[in-house]
Amino acid sequence: MSFFSANRSPWPLWLLATVTATWLAVVGNIALWKALNALPEVTGLRGTLFMLGFGTFVAAILTALLALLAWPRVLKPVAVFLLLSAASATHFMLAYSVVIDSSMLLNVLHTDPKEAADLMSVGFAVTMLAVGIAPAWWLLRQPTTPLQPLSWVRRVTQNLATLGVALVVAALSLFLIFQDFASIMRNHKDVRYRINPLNSVYALGRLVADAVPRAQQPLQAIGTDAKPGPSYADQKRPPMLILVVGETARAANFSLAGYGRDTNPQLQALAKAGNLVWFGNVRSCGTNTQASVPCMFSHHGKEVHESKSGRFENLLDVLQHAGLAVVWLDNQSGCKGVCDRVPNTVTRDLTDPALCTDGECLDGIMLKELKSQLDGLSAERRARGTVVVMHQMGSHGPAYYKRSPDSLKAFQPECTSTALQSCSQEAVINAYDNSLRYTDRFLADAVAWLGAQQADTSLLYVSDHGESLGENNLYLHGLPYALAPQEQKHVPWVTWLSPAMQQRLALNPACLAKQTDLAMSHDNLFHSVLGLMDVQTSVYQPTLDAYRTCRQPKQ
């Protein structure tokens, strides 16, 4: 009888749970076994015995978990979910060397259909079919012993017996390999995030445990004492700041940072004119958008933001408390809750023939829409000052080739596949660098737009996180922060200040030019923006304002 044909004899649920757990441990953990096999500690006969012992331990733990759920109408749906989850995780761990933790899972849950479409490939379909769909289809076709009246006692007994045996096997196997197990878990912490589907189950539990209490907390106001500073007294022109939240831009590939390729021709020209400042030693708050963007706009900073269970207003609220006009333009997958209380619009779904194709728009669409969005804001607030936030599509992967127009594709050949591992690393980097060339053009166009405004203008650009482009076989981003390479955490920070804005704030451009190597992070953003907009409030921390030390005391 074929493995995938229906077995006419009813399966005891405990046995079906054991078979499913074994499949998950062996086939559903191909990525884990591949990663372990590559470790220098896992070699020879000892390494083989360790792998067998570890596999037995994983199978036993999964059997114990499913034994608790071995009830009619419960086991099969849960098992199918675990099979499909393990298959999906297997593909992405094999294809991009990502791992699954609560941050990555949260990122997945907030991925919209257009972003998800970029991740689909033939490899994804094959892995889902072989690892998840086929065994799930077989599982659903198997008849099981029904729960008869008064048979729940027998069912409980069988489940507890299966649980007990599984725990004994798990304990014994762990005992036999404990020395190697402890060493590998200590020296290679990423291994724990590769154990399918326990990684997803644990991550989901962490998300629920963290999110539910926070969602029940009332929103706490901050900076309600905010007010315009001295520069607003008798001002002839209001200040205007465009804050560009970059996407997936890593500092290492900016020619402003000394990169060998000319990825920033427009910005370098502005730097030579003396009005642009590059900060080259900046670390992100997280390694994915969902983690970084709320943290960037928080007054707490990374450490406190991640540990706080409450809900707080953010930088945009404080700017509004000060009476300024604020608007958020989003060309990506949303503001992650940051813009909920300010005017905001999504531009990625527009249908401009010059800037939009296949349901996505290049970032230039935000500049095209900016005037109409500003016209809709309070005239009274705009007369005081304006902050525009633009959330880029930037260098969002893996479809880097979609993030630049043909006219700016300076680096060839370009990877035009979302299966990055199927392209040469050179082609992947070419496509990525082309996306940075477009960001360079977009920022220069934003500066030109600001130059035409009747305002004291400035632009601040900082990316939410970086990206891996095949180094050590890693792609994309989202690794746990402690394990992530610098490519995913080292981000660009660029500031352009018009002469009028420099004069308004008494900023010394020569001083700013010496700040290139200043150690900074996303923790500085909240306070630096308040400083640039000269907003006074009790939540402002001068020591975190990147520009404060270069302000000349007024005579």
WOZI-V783164 format. One record per residue. PSI is psi as a letter, one per 30 degrees, with the letter a starting at -180 (999 if undefined). Layout:
[[PSI] [PSI]]
This chain:
[[k] [k] [e] [g] [l] [k] [j] [f] [k] [k] [k] [k] [e] [e] [e] [e] [e] [e] [e] [e] [e] [e] [e] [e] [e] [d] [e] [f] [h] [e] [e] [e] [e] [e] [e] [e] [f] [f] [k] [f] [f] [i] [l] [a] [e] [e] [e] [e] [e] [e] [e] [e] [e] [e] [e] [e] [e] [e] [e] [e] [e] [e] [e] [e] [e] [f] [e] [f] [g] [i] [k] [k] [g] [e] [e] [e] [e] [e] [e] [e] [e] [e] [e] [e] [e] [e] [e] [e] [e] [e] [e] [e] [e] [e] [e] [f] [g] [l] [l] [j] [a] [e] [e] [e] [e] [e] [e] [e] [f] [g] [k] [l] [e] [e] [e] [e] [e] [f] [f] [k] [l] [e] [e] [e] [e] [e] [e] [e] [e] [e] [e] [e] [e] [e] [e] [e] [e] [e] [e] [f] [f] [k] [k] [l] [k] [l] [j] [l] [k] [g] [g] [f] [e] [e] [e] [e] [e] [e] [e] [e] [e] [e] [e] [e] [e] [e] [e] [e] [e] [e] [e] [e] [e] [e] [e] [f] [g] [e] [e] [e] [e] [e] [e] [e] [e] [e] [f] [i] [f] [f] [e] [f] [g] [f] [j] [k] [g] [e] [e] [e] [e] [e] [e] [e] [e] [e] [e] [e] [e] [e] [e] [e] [e] [e] [f] [f] [k] [l] [k] [k] [k] [l] [h] [f] [g] [k] [l] [k] [a] [f] [f] [f] [k] [h] [k] [e] [k] [l] [l] [k] [k] [j] [j] [j] [j] [l] [j] [g] [k] [k] [e] [f] [g] [k] [f] [f] [g] [g] [k] [f] [l] [i] [f] [h] [e] [e] [e] [e] [e] [e] [e] [f] [f] [g] [g] [k] [k] [k] [j] [g] [i] [k] [k] [l] [e] [a] [g] [l] [e] [e] [e] [e] [e] [e] [e] [e] [g] [k] [f] [e] [l] [e] [e] [e] [e] [f] [f] [k] [f] [l] [k] [l] [l] [a] [e] [e] [e] [e] [e] [e] [e] [f] [g] [l] [k] [k] [k] [k] [k] [j] [g] [b] [g] [l] [g] [h] [f] [e] [g] [f] [g] [l] [k] [l] [l] [k] [f] [f] [g] [l] [h] [k] [f] [f] [f] [k] [k] [h] [g] [l] [k] [l] [f] [f] [f] [e] [e] [e] [f] [e] [e] [e] [e] [e] [f] [f] [l] [k] [e] [e] [e] [e] [f] [e] [l] [k] [k] [k] [k] [j] [j] [l] [e] [c] [h] [k] [l] [f] [i] [e] [f] [f] [g] [k] [l] [e] [f] [g] [i] [f] [k] [l] [l] [k] [k] [g] [l] [f] [i] [e] [f] [f] [l] [l] [e] [e] [e] [e] [e] [e] [e] [e] [e] [e] [e] [e] [e] [e] [e] [e] [e] [e] [e] [e] [e] [e] [e] [e] [e] [e] [f] [f] [l] [i] [l] [j] [l] [l] [k] [k] [k] [k] [l] [e] [l] [a] [k] [k] [h] [f] [k] [h] [g] [k] [l] [b] [a] [g] [l] [k] [e] [f] [f] [k] [l] [f] [f] [f] [f] [j] [l] [k] [j] [k] [k] [k] [k] [l] [e] [e] [e] [e] [e] [e] [g] [h] [k] [j] [e] [e] [e] [e] [f] [f] [g] [e] [g] [k] [j] [l] [a] [f] [f] [f] [e] [e] [e] [e] [e] [e] [e] [e] [g] [h] [k] [k] [l] [f] [f] [k] [j] [e] [f] [g] [j] [f] [f] [e] [f] [g] [k] [k] [k] [k] [999]]
